[in-house]
Amino acid sequence: MLNIFQFLKYVSLIISIFLVLRMLRKYRRVKAISKKNCLIGIFFPVLILIVYSVIIGTSLPPNVLFLLFVFGLVLGLFQGKKTKIWIESNLPRAQNTVWFLVIWAISYALTHLLIAVGSSMSMNVGIGTMSLTTAIALGTQGNIMVRLSKLKASPQPVHAAAVPMPQTGISGTSSPEVNNKTRYCSECGHEVFQNDRFCRSCGRDVPKR
């Protein structure tokens, strides 16, 4: 007969599988971003880490915690760099890449390794796993926030007004006007010029007008 702890273990496993499947289905969705969202994504993990460390504490050595934090920060910065950011309809957008899954898998494996080691040695390693995940959030959101600031701060090119072409020899027919409307790549947000077939930044095909 199952006891309450075994029951909770199975329920937790089912919930974890559900959350992983949900993440795999939605991680590539395009989402709106802002500096406020980035700051919230940094503030709450850091706050929880501080509160946990004050109330619960840890038995891990400080140098191990430092290494975990630095490793998580490097992973977060890399993930933030690989996140696609662009402006669409005057609003900043972001989309995760496959590197999101790679870094999530590394974090997940390392977290469970720490838990296994802590259980075998009767050590409180919760602060270690939180240091790793907090550093990943800090690196990711910080990188995205900096890139977002640069993207918004980039001066928009000034284009000359459309100049009508002279009339052709055929009656009632004139040459088309020069199209100077600015377009941006839907993949990386880089400016796309009138005759470009591919984005000069990421190489994505540019749809014809």
Secondary structure as GFF3:
##gff-version 3
##sequence-region A 1 209
A	DSSP	alpha_helix	4	26	.	.	.	ID=ss1
A	DSSP	beta_strand	31	32	.	.	.	ID=ss2
A	DSSP	alpha_helix	35	55	.	.	.	ID=ss3
A	DSSP	alpha_helix	62	82	.	.	.	ID=ss4
A	DSSP	beta_strand	84	88	.	.	.	ID=ss5
A	DSSP	beta_strand	91	95	.	.	.	ID=ss6
A	DSSP	alpha_helix	98	120	.	.	.	ID=ss7
A	DSSP	alpha_helix	126	153	.	.	.	ID=ss8
A	DSSP	beta_strand	183	184	.	.	.	ID=ss9
A	DSSP	beta_strand	191	192	.	.	.	ID=ss10
###
